[in-house]
Amino acid sequence: MFLDVSQTIMQGAFTMMLLAKIPDNGNFNTVKSQLATLGDQIGVEIKVARQEIFDAMHRL
């Protein structure tokens, strides 16, 4: 499920940040791996990170 999306151009490159919820029965590492594979297939770089990382950065 997609919760939010942000798109912009940074230093001439299109970037998109997508906030999504993985279902309770989903596996984070599996989703991350599958999206990396998809990115390779379509010629884009897909990075996946847990929300906790961003939450911790905002607390510093």
C-alpha distance matrix in Angstrom:
0.0 3.8 6.4 9.5 11.6 15.3 17.8 21.5 24.6 26.1 29.5 29.1 25.9 22.6 19.9 16.2 14.2 10.4 8.8 5.6 5.4 7.1 8.0 11.5 13.2 11.7 14.2 13.8 16.9 16.1 12.8 15.0 17.9 16.2 14.8 18.4 19.9 18.0 19.1 22.6 22.6 21.7 23.7 21.3 20.7 17.2 17.3 14.8 15.7 14.9 14.5 17.8 19.7 18.9 19.7 23.0 24.0 23.9 26.1 28.9
3.8 0.0 3.8 6.0 7.8 11.5 14.1 17.8 21.0 22.6 26.2 25.8 22.7 19.3 16.6 12.9 10.9 7.2 6.1 4.3 6.5 9.2 11.1 14.5 16.4 14.5 16.3 15.0 17.9 17.5 13.9 15.3 18.3 16.8 14.7 17.9 19.8 17.7 18.1 21.8 22.0 20.6 22.2 19.5 18.9 15.6 15.7 13.8 14.7 14.3 13.5 17.1 18.5 17.1 18.3 21.6 22.1 21.8 24.5 27.0
6.4 3.8 0.0 3.8 7.2 10.7 14.0 17.6 21.0 22.4 26.2 26.2 23.4 20.1 17.2 13.5 10.9 7.7 5.4 5.4 7.2 10.7 12.6 15.4 18.0 16.4 18.1 16.5 19.7 19.9 16.4 17.4 20.8 19.8 17.5 20.4 22.7 20.8 20.8 24.5 25.1 23.6 24.8 21.7 20.8 17.6 17.0 14.9 15.0 14.1 12.3 15.7 17.3 15.4 16.0 19.7 20.2 19.3 21.9 24.7
9.5 6.0 3.8 0.0 3.8 7.0 10.5 13.9 17.5 19.0 22.8 22.9 20.3 17.1 14.2 10.6 8.2 5.9 5.1 7.2 10.1 13.5 15.9 18.7 21.2 19.2 20.4 18.2 21.0 21.4 17.8 18.1 21.4 20.6 17.7 20.2 22.8 20.7 20.0 23.8 24.6 22.7 23.4 20.2 19.3 16.5 16.1 14.7 14.8 14.7 12.7 16.2 17.1 14.6 15.7 19.3 19.0 18.1 21.1 23.6
11.6 7.8 7.2 3.8 0.0 3.8 6.8 10.4 13.9 15.7 19.4 19.2 16.7 13.3 10.6 7.1 5.7 4.4 6.2 8.8 12.4 15.3 18.1 21.1 23.2 20.7 21.5 19.1 21.3 21.6 17.9 17.7 20.8 19.8 16.5 18.7 21.2 19.0 17.8 21.5 22.4 20.0 20.5 17.2 16.7 14.3 14.4 13.9 14.7 15.5 14.0 17.6 17.7 15.2 17.0 20.3 19.4 18.8 22.2 24.2
15.3 11.5 10.7 7.0 3.8 0.0 3.8 6.9 10.6 12.3 16.1 16.1 13.9 10.9 8.3 5.6 5.1 6.5 8.8 12.0 15.6 18.4 21.5 24.4 26.4 23.7 24.1 21.3 23.2 23.8 20.2 19.3 22.3 21.7 18.1 19.6 22.4 20.2 18.3 21.8 23.0 20.5 20.3 16.9 16.2 14.5 14.5 14.8 15.5 16.7 15.2 18.6 17.9 15.0 17.2 20.2 18.6 18.0 21.6 23.2
17.8 14.1 14.0 10.5 6.8 3.8 0.0 3.8 7.2 9.6 13.2 12.7 10.6 7.4 5.7 4.3 6.4 8.6 11.8 14.7 18.4 20.8 24.0 27.1 28.7 25.8 25.9 23.1 24.4 24.9 21.3 20.1 22.6 21.9 18.2 19.2 21.8 19.4 17.1 20.4 21.5 18.6 18.1 14.8 14.7 13.9 14.6 15.7 17.0 19.0 18.0 21.3 20.1 17.5 20.1 22.7 20.7 20.4 24.2 25.3
21.5 17.8 17.6 13.9 10.4 6.9 3.8 0.0 3.8 6.4 9.9 9.6 8.3 6.0 5.4 6.5 8.9 11.9 15.0 18.0 21.8 24.1 27.4 30.4 32.0 29.0 28.8 25.7 26.7 27.4 24.0 22.3 24.7 24.2 20.4 20.9 23.5 21.4 18.6 21.4 22.8 19.8 18.6 15.5 15.3 15.3 15.9 17.7 18.8 21.0 20.1 23.1 21.4 18.7 21.5 23.6 21.1 20.9 24.7 25.4
24.6 21.0 21.0 17.5 13.9 10.6 7.2 3.8 0.0 3.8 6.6 5.8 5.3 4.5 5.9 8.7 11.5 14.8 18.0 21.0 24.7 26.7 30.2 33.1 34.5 31.2 30.7 27.5 28.1 28.8 25.6 23.6 25.5 25.2 21.5 21.2 23.7 21.8 18.6 20.9 22.5 19.4 17.6 14.8 14.9 15.8 16.6 19.0 20.4 23.0 22.6 25.3 23.1 20.7 23.8 25.5 22.7 22.9 26.7 26.8
26.1 22.6 22.4 19.0 15.7 12.3 9.6 6.4 3.8 0.0 3.8 5.3 5.2 6.5 6.8 10.0 12.2 15.8 18.8 21.9 25.4 27.3 30.9 33.5 35.0 31.6 30.7 27.3 27.5 28.7 25.8 23.3 25.2 25.5 21.8 21.0 23.8 22.5 19.0 21.0 23.1 20.5 18.2 15.2 14.5 15.6 15.8 18.4 19.4 22.2 21.9 24.1 21.6 19.3 22.6 23.8 20.7 21.2 24.9 24.5
29.5 26.2 26.2 22.8 19.4 16.1 13.2 9.9 6.6 3.8 0.0 3.8 5.6 8.6 9.8 13.4 15.7 19.3 22.3 25.3 28.8 30.5 34.2 36.7 38.0 34.5 33.3 29.9 29.8 30.9 28.3 25.5 27.0 27.5 23.9 22.7 25.2 24.1 20.5 21.9 24.1 21.6 18.8 16.3 15.7 17.6 17.9 20.9 22.0 25.0 24.9 27.0 24.1 22.1 25.5 26.3 23.0 23.8 27.3 26.5
29.1 25.8 26.2 22.9 19.2 16.1 12.7 9.6 5.8 5.3 3.8 0.0 3.8 6.8 9.4 13.0 16.0 19.3 22.7 25.4 29.1 30.6 34.2 37.0 38.1 34.6 33.6 30.4 30.2 30.9 28.2 25.7 26.9 26.9 23.3 22.2 24.3 22.9 19.3 20.6 22.4 19.5 16.9 14.8 15.2 17.3 18.4 21.5 23.2 26.3 26.4 28.8 26.2 24.3 27.6 28.8 25.7 26.5 30.1 29.6
25.9 22.7 23.4 20.3 16.7 13.9 10.6 8.3 5.3 5.2 5.6 3.8 0.0 3.8 6.3 10.0 13.1 16.2 19.7 22.2 25.8 27.1 30.7 33.5 34.4 30.9 29.9 26.8 26.6 27.2 24.4 22.0 23.2 23.1 19.5 18.5 20.7 19.2 15.6 17.2 19.0 16.2 13.7 11.2 11.5 13.5 14.9 18.0 20.0 23.2 23.6 26.1 23.6 21.9 25.4 26.7 24.0 25.0 28.6 28.3
22.6 19.3 20.1 17.1 13.3 10.9 7.4 6.0 4.5 6.5 8.6 6.8 3.8 0.0 3.8 6.9 10.4 13.3 16.9 19.2 22.9 24.5 27.9 30.9 31.9 28.5 27.9 24.9 25.2 25.5 22.4 20.4 21.9 21.4 17.7 17.4 19.5 17.5 14.3 16.6 18.0 14.9 13.2 10.4 11.0 12.2 13.8 16.6 18.7 21.6 21.8 24.7 22.7 20.8 24.2 25.9 23.5 24.2 27.9 28.2
19.9 16.6 17.2 14.2 10.6 8.3 5.7 5.4 5.9 6.8 9.8 9.4 6.3 3.8 0.0 3.8 6.9 10.0 13.5 16.0 19.7 21.3 24.9 27.7 28.9 25.5 24.9 21.8 22.3 22.9 19.7 17.7 19.7 19.4 15.7 15.6 18.3 16.5 13.5 16.2 17.9 15.3 13.8 10.4 9.9 10.1 11.0 13.3 15.1 18.0 18.0 21.0 19.0 17.1 20.4 22.3 20.0 20.8 24.5 24.9
16.2 12.9 13.5 10.6 7.1 5.6 4.3 6.5 8.7 10.0 13.4 13.0 10.0 6.9 3.8 0.0 3.8 6.4 10.0 12.5 16.2 18.1 21.5 24.5 25.8 22.6 22.4 19.4 20.5 20.9 17.5 16.0 18.4 17.9 14.1 14.9 17.7 15.6 13.2 16.5 18.0 15.4 14.9 11.3 10.7 9.6 10.3 11.7 13.5 15.9 15.6 18.9 17.6 15.6 18.7 21.0 19.2 19.7 23.3 24.3
14.2 10.9 10.9 8.2 5.7 5.1 6.4 8.9 11.5 12.2 15.7 16.0 13.1 10.4 6.9 3.8 0.0 3.8 6.7 9.7 13.3 15.4 19.0 21.7 23.3 20.3 20.1 17.0 18.5 19.3 15.9 14.5 17.5 17.3 13.8 14.9 18.0 16.4 14.5 17.9 19.6 17.6 17.2 13.6 12.1 10.0 9.5 9.7 10.7 12.6 12.0 15.3 14.3 12.2 15.1 17.6 16.2 16.6 20.1 21.4
10.4 7.2 7.7 5.9 4.4 6.5 8.6 11.9 14.8 15.8 19.3 19.3 16.2 13.3 10.0 6.4 3.8 0.0 3.8 6.2 9.9 12.2 15.6 18.5 20.2 17.3 17.6 15.0 17.0 17.5 13.8 13.3 16.5 15.9 12.6 14.7 17.5 15.7 14.5 18.2 19.5 17.7 18.1 14.7 13.5 10.6 10.3 9.5 10.6 11.7 11.1 14.8 14.7 12.9 15.2 18.2 17.6 17.8 21.0 22.8
8.8 6.1 5.4 5.1 6.2 8.8 11.8 15.0 18.0 18.8 22.3 22.7 19.7 16.9 13.5 10.0 6.7 3.8 0.0 3.8 7.0 9.9 13.1 15.7 17.9 15.5 16.0 13.5 16.2 17.0 13.5 13.4 17.0 16.7 14.0 16.3 19.2 17.8 17.1 20.8 22.0 20.7 21.3 17.9 16.4 13.1 12.0 9.9 9.9 9.8 8.5 12.2 13.0 11.3 12.9 16.1 16.2 16.2 19.0 21.3
5.6 4.3 5.4 7.2 8.8 12.0 14.7 18.0 21.0 21.9 25.3 25.4 22.2 19.2 16.0 12.5 9.7 6.2 3.8 0.0 3.8 6.5 9.5 12.4 14.5 12.1 13.2 11.3 14.3 14.6 11.2 12.1 15.5 14.8 12.7 15.6 18.1 16.6 16.8 20.4 21.3 20.4 21.5 18.6 17.2 13.6 12.8 10.2 10.6 10.0 9.5 13.1 14.5 13.6 14.9 18.0 18.7 18.9 21.4 23.8
5.4 6.5 7.2 10.1 12.4 15.6 18.4 21.8 24.7 25.4 28.8 29.1 25.8 22.9 19.7 16.2 13.3 9.9 7.0 3.8 0.0 3.8 6.3 8.8 11.3 9.5 11.2 10.0 13.6 13.8 11.0 12.6 16.0 15.4 14.2 17.2 19.4 18.4 19.2 22.5 23.3 22.9 24.3 21.5 19.9 16.2 15.1 11.9 11.7 10.1 9.7 12.7 14.9 14.7 15.2 18.2 19.6 19.9 21.7 24.4
7.1 9.2 10.7 13.5 15.3 18.4 20.8 24.1 26.7 27.3 30.5 30.6 27.1 24.5 21.3 18.1 15.4 12.2 9.9 6.5 3.8 0.0 3.8 6.5 8.0 5.8 7.6 7.2 10.8 10.6 8.2 10.6 13.6 13.0 12.7 15.7 17.6 17.0 18.3 21.3 22.0 22.2 23.8 21.3 19.7 16.0 15.0 11.6 11.8 10.3 11.2 13.7 15.8 16.4 17.1 19.6 21.3 22.1 23.7 26.2
8.0 11.1 12.6 15.9 18.1 21.5 24.0 27.4 30.2 30.9 34.2 34.2 30.7 27.9 24.9 21.5 19.0 15.6 13.1 9.5 6.3 3.8 0.0 3.8 5.4 5.0 8.3 9.5 12.9 12.2 10.6 13.6 16.0 15.1 15.5 18.7 20.0 19.4 21.2 24.1 24.4 24.7 26.7 24.5 23.2 19.4 18.7 15.3 15.5 13.6 14.3 16.4 18.9 19.6 19.9 22.4 24.4 25.0 26.3 29.0
11.5 14.5 15.4 18.7 21.1 24.4 27.1 30.4 33.1 33.5 36.7 37.0 33.5 30.9 27.7 24.5 21.7 18.5 15.7 12.4 8.8 6.5 3.8 0.0 3.8 5.5 8.2 10.0 13.3 13.1 12.5 15.2 17.5 17.3 18.0 20.9 22.3 22.2 24.0 26.6 27.2 27.8 29.6 27.4 25.7 22.0 20.8 17.2 16.6 14.2 14.9 16.2 19.1 20.3 20.0 22.2 24.7 25.3 26.1 28.9
13.2 16.4 18.0 21.2 23.2 26.4 28.7 32.0 34.5 35.0 38.0 38.1 34.4 31.9 28.9 25.8 23.3 20.2 17.9 14.5 11.3 8.0 5.4 3.8 0.0 3.8 6.8 9.8 12.4 11.4 11.5 14.7 16.3 15.8 17.3 20.1 20.9 21.1 23.3 25.6 25.9 27.0 29.0 27.2 25.7 22.1 21.2 17.9 17.9 16.0 17.4 18.7 21.3 22.8 22.9 24.8 27.2 28.2 29.1 31.5
11.7 14.5 16.4 19.2 20.7 23.7 25.8 29.0 31.2 31.6 34.5 34.6 30.9 28.5 25.5 22.6 20.3 17.3 15.5 12.1 9.5 5.8 5.0 5.5 3.8 0.0 3.8 6.5 9.1 8.0 7.7 10.9 12.6 12.2 13.5 16.3 17.2 17.5 19.6 21.8 22.4 23.4 25.3 23.5 21.9 18.4 17.6 14.3 14.7 13.4 15.3 17.0 19.0 20.5 21.2 23.0 25.0 26.3 27.5 29.8
14.2 16.3 18.1 20.4 21.5 24.1 25.9 28.8 30.7 30.7 33.3 33.6 29.9 27.9 24.9 22.4 20.1 17.6 16.0 13.2 11.2 7.6 8.3 8.2 6.8 3.8 0.0 3.8 5.6 5.3 6.3 8.7 10.1 10.7 12.4 14.4 15.6 16.6 18.4 20.3 21.3 22.7 24.1 22.3 20.3 16.9 15.7 12.5 12.8 11.8 14.4 15.7 17.2 19.3 20.3 21.6 23.5 25.3 26.4 28.2
13.8 15.0 16.5 18.2 19.1 21.3 23.1 25.7 27.5 27.3 29.9 30.4 26.8 24.9 21.8 19.4 17.0 15.0 13.5 11.3 10.0 7.2 9.5 10.0 9.8 6.5 3.8 0.0 3.8 5.5 5.2 6.1 8.6 10.0 10.7 12.3 14.3 15.3 16.4 18.5 20.1 21.2 22.1 19.9 17.5 14.1 12.4 9.0 9.1 8.3 11.3 12.7 13.8 15.9 17.2 18.4 20.1 22.0 23.3 25.0
16.9 17.9 19.7 21.0 21.3 23.2 24.4 26.7 28.1 27.5 29.8 30.2 26.6 25.2 22.3 20.5 18.5 17.0 16.2 14.3 13.6 10.8 12.9 13.3 12.4 9.1 5.6 3.8 0.0 3.8 5.5 5.0 6.1 8.5 9.9 10.5 12.3 14.2 15.3 16.6 18.5 20.1 20.8 18.9 16.5 13.5 11.9 9.3 9.9 10.2 13.8 14.8 15.1 17.6 19.3 20.0 21.4 23.8 25.1 26.2
16.1 17.5 19.9 21.4 21.6 23.8 24.9 27.4 28.8 28.7 30.9 30.9 27.2 25.5 22.9 20.9 19.3 17.5 17.0 14.6 13.8 10.6 12.2 13.1 11.4 8.0 5.3 5.5 3.8 0.0 3.8 5.4 5.2 6.1 8.6 9.9 10.6 12.2 14.2 15.5 16.6 18.5 19.8 18.4 16.6 13.7 13.1 10.9 12.5 13.0 16.3 17.9 18.3 20.4 22.2 23.3 24.5 26.7 28.3 29.6
12.8 13.9 16.4 17.8 17.9 20.2 21.3 24.0 25.6 25.8 28.3 28.2 24.4 22.4 19.7 17.5 15.9 13.8 13.5 11.2 11.0 8.2 10.6 12.5 11.5 7.7 6.3 5.2 5.5 3.8 0.0 3.8 5.5 5.2 6.1 8.6 9.9 10.5 12.1 14.3 15.3 16.5 17.9 16.1 14.5 11.2 10.9 8.5 10.6 11.4 14.3 16.5 17.0 18.4 20.4 22.0 22.9 24.8 26.7 28.2
15.0 15.3 17.4 18.1 17.7 19.3 20.1 22.3 23.6 23.3 25.5 25.7 22.0 20.4 17.7 16.0 14.5 13.3 13.4 12.1 12.6 10.6 13.6 15.2 14.7 10.9 8.7 6.1 5.0 5.4 3.8 0.0 3.8 5.6 5.3 6.2 8.7 10.0 10.6 12.5 14.4 15.5 16.2 14.1 11.8 8.6 7.7 5.7 8.2 10.0 13.3 15.3 14.9 16.5 19.0 20.2 20.7 23.0 25.0 26.1
17.9 18.3 20.8 21.4 20.8 22.3 22.6 24.7 25.5 25.2 27.0 26.9 23.2 21.9 19.7 18.4 17.5 16.5 17.0 15.5 16.0 13.6 16.0 17.5 16.3 12.6 10.1 8.6 6.1 5.2 5.5 3.8 0.0 3.8 5.5 5.1 6.2 8.7 9.9 10.7 12.5 14.5 15.2 14.0 12.1 9.8 9.7 8.9 11.6 13.5 17.0 18.8 18.2 20.0 22.6 23.4 23.9 26.4 28.4 29.2
16.2 16.8 19.8 20.6 19.8 21.7 21.9 24.2 25.2 25.5 27.5 26.9 23.1 21.4 19.4 17.9 17.3 15.9 16.7 14.8 15.4 13.0 15.1 17.3 15.8 12.2 10.7 10.0 8.5 6.1 5.2 5.6 3.8 0.0 3.8 5.5 5.1 6.2 8.6 10.0 10.6 12.5 14.1 13.2 12.2 9.9 11.1 10.4 13.5 15.4 18.4 20.7 20.4 21.8 24.3 25.6 26.1 28.2 30.4 31.5
14.8 14.7 17.5 17.7 16.5 18.1 18.2 20.4 21.5 21.8 23.9 23.3 19.5 17.7 15.7 14.1 13.8 12.6 14.0 12.7 14.2 12.7 15.5 18.0 17.3 13.5 12.4 10.7 9.9 8.6 6.1 5.3 5.5 3.8 0.0 3.8 5.3 4.9 6.1 8.6 9.7 10.5 11.8 10.2 9.1 6.4 8.1 8.0 11.6 14.0 16.6 19.3 18.7 19.5 22.4 23.9 23.9 25.8 28.4 29.4
18.4 17.9 20.4 20.2 18.7 19.6 19.2 20.9 21.2 21.0 22.7 22.2 18.5 17.4 15.6 14.9 14.9 14.7 16.3 15.6 17.2 15.7 18.7 20.9 20.1 16.3 14.4 12.3 10.5 9.9 8.6 6.2 5.1 5.5 3.8 0.0 3.8 5.4 5.0 6.3 8.7 10.1 10.3 8.9 7.2 5.6 7.2 8.4 11.9 14.8 17.8 20.1 18.9 20.0 23.1 24.1 23.8 26.1 28.6 29.2
19.9 19.8 22.7 22.8 21.2 22.4 21.8 23.5 23.7 23.8 25.2 24.3 20.7 19.5 18.3 17.7 18.0 17.5 19.2 18.1 19.4 17.6 20.0 22.3 20.9 17.2 15.6 14.3 12.3 10.6 9.9 8.7 6.2 5.1 5.3 3.8 0.0 3.8 5.4 5.1 6.3 8.9 9.9 9.9 9.5 8.8 10.9 12.0 15.5 18.2 21.2 23.5 22.5 23.7 26.7 27.8 27.6 29.9 32.4 33.0
18.0 17.7 20.8 20.7 19.0 20.2 19.4 21.4 21.8 22.5 24.1 22.9 19.2 17.5 16.5 15.6 16.4 15.7 17.8 16.6 18.4 17.0 19.4 22.2 21.1 17.5 16.6 15.3 14.2 12.2 10.5 10.0 8.7 6.2 4.9 5.4 3.8 0.0 3.8 5.4 5.0 6.3 8.4 8.3 9.0 8.2 11.2 12.4 16.1 18.8 21.3 24.1 23.3 23.8 26.9 28.4 28.0 30.0 32.7 33.6
19.1 18.1 20.8 20.0 17.8 18.3 17.1 18.6 18.6 19.0 20.5 19.3 15.6 14.3 13.5 13.2 14.5 14.5 17.1 16.8 19.2 18.3 21.2 24.0 23.3 19.6 18.4 16.4 15.3 14.2 12.1 10.6 9.9 8.6 6.1 5.0 5.4 3.8 0.0 3.8 5.4 5.3 5.7 4.7 5.4 5.6 9.1 11.3 15.1 18.2 20.6 23.3 22.0 22.3 25.6 27.0 26.1 28.1 31.1 31.6
22.6 21.8 24.5 23.8 21.5 21.8 20.4 21.4 20.9 21.0 21.9 20.6 17.2 16.6 16.2 16.5 17.9 18.2 20.8 20.4 22.5 21.3 24.1 26.6 25.6 21.8 20.3 18.5 16.6 15.5 14.3 12.5 10.7 10.0 8.6 6.3 5.1 5.4 3.8 0.0 3.8 5.6 5.2 6.2 7.0 8.4 11.5 13.9 17.5 20.8 23.4 25.9 24.3 25.0 28.4 29.4 28.5 30.8 33.6 33.8
22.6 22.0 25.1 24.6 22.4 23.0 21.5 22.8 22.5 23.1 24.1 22.4 19.0 18.0 17.9 18.0 19.6 19.5 22.0 21.3 23.3 22.0 24.4 27.2 25.9 22.4 21.3 20.1 18.5 16.6 15.3 14.4 12.5 10.6 9.7 8.7 6.3 5.0 5.4 3.8 0.0 3.8 5.7 7.9 9.9 11.0 14.3 16.4 20.1 23.1 25.7 28.4 27.1 27.6 30.9 32.2 31.5 33.5 36.4 36.9
21.7 20.6 23.6 22.7 20.0 20.5 18.6 19.8 19.4 20.5 21.6 19.5 16.2 14.9 15.3 15.4 17.6 17.7 20.7 20.4 22.9 22.2 24.7 27.8 27.0 23.4 22.7 21.2 20.1 18.5 16.5 15.5 14.5 12.5 10.5 10.1 8.9 6.3 5.3 5.6 3.8 0.0 3.8 5.9 9.0 10.3 14.0 16.3 20.1 23.2 25.3 28.2 26.9 26.9 30.2 31.8 30.8 32.5 35.7 36.2
23.7 22.2 24.8 23.4 20.5 20.3 18.1 18.6 17.6 18.2 18.8 16.9 13.7 13.2 13.8 14.9 17.2 18.1 21.3 21.5 24.3 23.8 26.7 29.6 29.0 25.3 24.1 22.1 20.8 19.8 17.9 16.2 15.2 14.1 11.8 10.3 9.9 8.4 5.7 5.2 5.7 3.8 0.0 3.8 7.0 9.6 13.1 16.1 19.7 23.1 25.2 27.9 26.2 26.1 29.7 30.9 29.5 31.5 34.6 34.8
21.3 19.5 21.7 20.2 17.2 16.9 14.8 15.5 14.8 15.2 16.3 14.8 11.2 10.4 10.4 11.3 13.6 14.7 17.9 18.6 21.5 21.3 24.5 27.4 27.2 23.5 22.3 19.9 18.9 18.4 16.1 14.1 14.0 13.2 10.2 8.9 9.9 8.3 4.7 6.2 7.9 5.9 3.8 0.0 3.8 6.4 9.9 13.0 16.5 19.9 21.8 24.6 22.7 22.5 26.0 27.3 25.9 27.7 30.9 31.2
20.7 18.9 20.8 19.3 16.7 16.2 14.7 15.3 14.9 14.5 15.7 15.2 11.5 11.0 9.9 10.7 12.1 13.5 16.4 17.2 19.9 19.7 23.2 25.7 25.7 21.9 20.3 17.5 16.5 16.6 14.5 11.8 12.1 12.2 9.1 7.2 9.5 9.0 5.4 7.0 9.9 9.0 7.0 3.8 0.0 3.8 6.5 10.0 13.3 16.9 18.9 21.4 19.4 19.4 23.0 24.0 22.6 24.7 27.8 27.9
17.2 15.6 17.6 16.5 14.3 14.5 13.9 15.3 15.8 15.6 17.6 17.3 13.5 12.2 10.1 9.6 10.0 10.6 13.1 13.6 16.2 16.0 19.4 22.0 22.1 18.4 16.9 14.1 13.5 13.7 11.2 8.6 9.8 9.9 6.4 5.6 8.8 8.2 5.6 8.4 11.0 10.3 9.6 6.4 3.8 0.0 3.8 6.6 10.1 13.5 15.6 18.3 16.7 16.8 20.3 21.6 20.6 22.6 25.5 26.1
17.3 15.7 17.0 16.1 14.4 14.5 14.6 15.9 16.6 15.8 17.9 18.4 14.9 13.8 11.0 10.3 9.5 10.3 12.0 12.8 15.1 15.0 18.7 20.8 21.2 17.6 15.7 12.4 11.9 13.1 10.9 7.7 9.7 11.1 8.1 7.2 10.9 11.2 9.1 11.5 14.3 14.0 13.1 9.9 6.5 3.8 0.0 3.8 6.7 10.4 12.7 15.0 13.1 13.5 17.0 18.0 17.1 19.4 22.1 22.6
14.8 13.8 14.9 14.7 13.9 14.8 15.7 17.7 19.0 18.4 20.9 21.5 18.0 16.6 13.3 11.7 9.7 9.5 9.9 10.2 11.9 11.6 15.3 17.2 17.9 14.3 12.5 9.0 9.3 10.9 8.5 5.7 8.9 10.4 8.0 8.4 12.0 12.4 11.3 13.9 16.4 16.3 16.1 13.0 10.0 6.6 3.8 0.0 3.8 7.0 9.6 12.1 10.9 11.7 14.8 16.0 15.9 18.0 20.5 21.4
15.7 14.7 15.0 14.8 14.7 15.5 17.0 18.8 20.4 19.4 22.0 23.2 20.0 18.7 15.1 13.5 10.7 10.6 9.9 10.6 11.7 11.8 15.5 16.6 17.9 14.7 12.8 9.1 9.9 12.5 10.6 8.2 11.6 13.5 11.6 11.9 15.5 16.1 15.1 17.5 20.1 20.1 19.7 16.5 13.3 10.1 6.7 3.8 0.0 3.8 6.5 8.4 7.2 8.5 11.3 12.3 12.6 14.8 17.0 18.0
14.9 14.3 14.1 14.7 15.5 16.7 19.0 21.0 23.0 22.2 25.0 26.3 23.2 21.6 18.0 15.9 12.6 11.7 9.8 10.0 10.1 10.3 13.6 14.2 16.0 13.4 11.8 8.3 10.2 13.0 11.4 10.0 13.5 15.4 14.0 14.8 18.2 18.8 18.2 20.8 23.1 23.2 23.1 19.9 16.9 13.5 10.4 7.0 3.8 0.0 3.8 5.4 5.8 7.5 9.2 10.6 11.9 13.8 15.4 17.0
14.5 13.5 12.3 12.7 14.0 15.2 18.0 20.1 22.6 21.9 24.9 26.4 23.6 21.8 18.0 15.6 12.0 11.1 8.5 9.5 9.7 11.2 14.3 14.9 17.4 15.3 14.4 11.3 13.8 16.3 14.3 13.3 17.0 18.4 16.6 17.8 21.2 21.3 20.6 23.4 25.7 25.3 25.2 21.8 18.9 15.6 12.7 9.6 6.5 3.8 0.0 3.8 5.4 5.4 6.3 8.7 10.2 11.1 12.9 15.1
17.8 17.1 15.7 16.2 17.6 18.6 21.3 23.1 25.3 24.1 27.0 28.8 26.1 24.7 21.0 18.9 15.3 14.8 12.2 13.1 12.7 13.7 16.4 16.2 18.7 17.0 15.7 12.7 14.8 17.9 16.5 15.3 18.8 20.7 19.3 20.1 23.5 24.1 23.3 25.9 28.4 28.2 27.9 24.6 21.4 18.3 15.0 12.1 8.4 5.4 3.8 0.0 3.8 5.5 5.0 6.1 8.6 10.0 10.7 12.8
19.7 18.5 17.3 17.1 17.7 17.9 20.1 21.4 23.1 21.6 24.1 26.2 23.6 22.7 19.0 17.6 14.3 14.7 13.0 14.5 14.9 15.8 18.9 19.1 21.3 19.0 17.2 13.8 15.1 18.3 17.0 14.9 18.2 20.4 18.7 18.9 22.5 23.3 22.0 24.3 27.1 26.9 26.2 22.7 19.4 16.7 13.1 10.9 7.2 5.8 5.4 3.8 0.0 3.8 5.5 5.3 6.4 8.9 10.2 11.3
18.9 17.1 15.4 14.6 15.2 15.0 17.5 18.7 20.7 19.3 22.1 24.3 21.9 20.8 17.1 15.6 12.2 12.9 11.3 13.6 14.7 16.4 19.6 20.3 22.8 20.5 19.3 15.9 17.6 20.4 18.4 16.5 20.0 21.8 19.5 20.0 23.7 23.8 22.3 25.0 27.6 26.9 26.1 22.5 19.4 16.8 13.5 11.7 8.5 7.5 5.4 5.5 3.8 0.0 3.8 5.4 5.1 6.4 8.9 10.4
19.7 18.3 16.0 15.7 17.0 17.2 20.1 21.5 23.8 22.6 25.5 27.6 25.4 24.2 20.4 18.7 15.1 15.2 12.9 14.9 15.2 17.1 19.9 20.0 22.9 21.2 20.3 17.2 19.3 22.2 20.4 19.0 22.6 24.3 22.4 23.1 26.7 26.9 25.6 28.4 30.9 30.2 29.7 26.0 23.0 20.3 17.0 14.8 11.3 9.2 6.3 5.0 5.5 3.8 0.0 3.8 5.5 5.4 6.6 9.3
23.0 21.6 19.7 19.3 20.3 20.2 22.7 23.6 25.5 23.8 26.3 28.8 26.7 25.9 22.3 21.0 17.6 18.2 16.1 18.0 18.2 19.6 22.4 22.2 24.8 23.0 21.6 18.4 20.0 23.3 22.0 20.2 23.4 25.6 23.9 24.1 27.8 28.4 27.0 29.4 32.2 31.8 30.9 27.3 24.0 21.6 18.0 16.0 12.3 10.6 8.7 6.1 5.3 5.4 3.8 0.0 3.8 5.4 5.2 6.8
24.0 22.1 20.2 19.0 19.4 18.6 20.7 21.1 22.7 20.7 23.0 25.7 24.0 23.5 20.0 19.2 16.2 17.6 16.2 18.7 19.6 21.3 24.4 24.7 27.2 25.0 23.5 20.1 21.4 24.5 22.9 20.7 23.9 26.1 23.9 23.8 27.6 28.0 26.1 28.5 31.5 30.8 29.5 25.9 22.6 20.6 17.1 15.9 12.6 11.9 10.2 8.6 6.4 5.1 5.5 3.8 0.0 3.8 5.5 5.6
23.9 21.8 19.3 18.1 18.8 18.0 20.4 20.9 22.9 21.2 23.8 26.5 25.0 24.2 20.8 19.7 16.6 17.8 16.2 18.9 19.9 22.1 25.0 25.3 28.2 26.3 25.3 22.0 23.8 26.7 24.8 23.0 26.4 28.2 25.8 26.1 29.9 30.0 28.1 30.8 33.5 32.5 31.5 27.7 24.7 22.6 19.4 18.0 14.8 13.8 11.1 10.0 8.9 6.4 5.4 5.4 3.8 0.0 3.8 5.6
26.1 24.5 21.9 21.1 22.2 21.6 24.2 24.7 26.7 24.9 27.3 30.1 28.6 27.9 24.5 23.3 20.1 21.0 19.0 21.4 21.7 23.7 26.3 26.1 29.1 27.5 26.4 23.3 25.1 28.3 26.7 25.0 28.4 30.4 28.4 28.6 32.4 32.7 31.1 33.6 36.4 35.7 34.6 30.9 27.8 25.5 22.1 20.5 17.0 15.4 12.9 10.7 10.2 8.9 6.6 5.2 5.5 3.8 0.0 3.8
28.9 27.0 24.7 23.6 24.2 23.2 25.3 25.4 26.8 24.5 26.5 29.6 28.3 28.2 24.9 24.3 21.4 22.8 21.3 23.8 24.4 26.2 29.0 28.9 31.5 29.8 28.2 25.0 26.2 29.6 28.2 26.1 29.2 31.5 29.4 29.2 33.0 33.6 31.6 33.8 36.9 36.2 34.8 31.2 27.9 26.1 22.6 21.4 18.0 17.0 15.1 12.8 11.3 10.4 9.3 6.8 5.6 5.6 3.8 0.0
